[in-house]
């Protein structure tokens, strides 16, 4: 798809109101061109009929006409500029809105592959590029053919002997532009990709500034940033260098054409002035030729100036289209089943799962393989295993953030792929390890999953999550405003707010992804006790790194490299699983110490 093709595709898909703006703007462009072509003829009259003929009245009348045409041209140009800016801003607003709407429908896997940094650039930099390019195309590009045709026609009418000079210049200039401009699109696309990479490094550095400072890695991160910045510099330099060659080449051709025209018709002008030959080229006609030569060059310069912008437009639009054309990995079923109020029985039936590659195909190495177990309603089940064993991937299958590659995940006997996504996820509360809190007050964050909850319900959820005390100690209590990323709270406090938010959504199934990893053991014990008391009858699935988190669960699922290594209660696994006993001893000490700990709980 060419840049101009991309522009017309956008116009054809625009609402009627925007198409009307485009049509009115192009009528204005034609009127602007008429004014620009008339003014050189008036200059010719001033020279030939006024200055040479020494007719002051003619000079005054023609000058007044020039002023009128100039004012009219200014008024029309202002209207066209307004319509162009308005249409471009409307277009950018629509693209940005549709991008956000589309991104909000994408699945976890889509976001993983497109990258959050790349999506951010598409929402900001790419949209701004398209807005600027769209406005310039409407205002400038469509002047080009009318100016060129008008200038060539008027030269043919007045000084046909110089038409070949103009034709030669136009052909050479057009050939130069056509050779240089097409290569700009891929160059701009590469530059935007490099911008994605730079933005990723910058975002990581800002988000992880505490880690950078703690490990004194400022120089390393500066080097990483400089490397990505240099890559972007080189990617932007190549198209910039090509664009920079346009102006000197075009003006060199213009000045050469002026000199050639003087050589061709200069003697004829001299003969006409001396011998008063009526068929000779007059000084006014030569001046008009220079003006029309420049006018004929203007379209080429416009094209040379706008085509790079259209190349940017095309590259950015294609990046937006890539998002629009991305089908969510997880989609609402064609005939969704409403599960009603979930009881909370979860069954993994011979489940295997692989993350999808860039082509949307499952990877060769499964993250989970052959999972086959059941979680009964009201059970608290802990998922235990080494880092990378597939714990988070497992619980992400329950709300269907990812789909299984083989087998099925069932809730209350229904394959989750058959259930209405909204109805399913409304009844599942999730508290991730990395607590993501939003700008606003504490109570707004706690009501995020249940905006109609009363203050008493919010407070109860906070008490269960052992968060009420530190919330109350804030100056404004529950109305206290969180800093960016809730950086005015500790990691454990953020996790407890995330847990309280999940509890306040009143879920039938509660998924806790190592939610208490940042709190001390005593606080974790209080939270676990309150969960058992207050959420009795709810199914709770806990991803755990610490044995202390899993030890009181009704059932423990031990994962090893994506497979179930053992399932049972703590006592069962201590008796039957050497791997589990090894984990317990490595974290809590000898088996005798563990037994003593359990007896005193």
GIWO-V441252 format. One line per field, one symbol per residue. psi: psi as a letter, one per 20 degrees, with the letter a starting at -180 (. if undefined). burial: # if it has 9 or more other C-alpha atoms within 8 Angstrom, else .. A space follows every 50 residues. Layout:
BEGIN
psi->???
burial->???
END
This chain:
BEGIN
psi->prghhhghggghiqrhhhhhgggghhghgghgggghhhghhhgghgggif ghilnhghggghgghggghggggggghggggghgggghggghggggghgg gghiiqrghghghhphghhghhhfggghghggggghgghghihghggggg ggghghhgmhijhhggggggggggggghggghihghghghhhghhggghg gggggghkhhggghjlkggghgggghghhhggghhhhghhgghhigghgg hggghhhggghghgighhgghhggilohiqprhhhgghggghgghhhghg hgghhhghhhggggghhhhghhghippphoqpqgmqpoibppgjppponl pqpqqqahjjqqrhoqhqpkpnrqoqpiqoppoqrrpjijghhghihgjl hqqqhqbqpppkipphiiqpgghghhjppporgnooqrparghhhhjhin ijqrhhgggghhghjkihghghiqgjcijppqrpkkijqrghgghhhggh gghiilqhppponlhkhjrrhgghggggghghghkpiqpppppqhphhhi hjqhqpooqoljqohqparghghhhiohgghggghhhibrhghgghghhj .
burial->..#..##...#..#...##.##..##.######.################ #...#..##..##.##..##.##..##.###.###.######..##..## .#...##.###.....###.###..###################.###.# ##.###..#..##.##..##..##..#..##..##.############## ###.#......##...#...#..##..##.##..##.##..##..#...# ..##..##.##...##.##.###......##################### #################.##..#....###..#..#..#..#.####### #######....##..#######..###########...###.######## #####.######.###.###..###########.#.###.###.###.## ..#...###.########..##.#..##.#.#..##.....######### #################.#...######.##......########.#.## ..#.##########.#####..##..#..##.###..##.#.##...... .
END
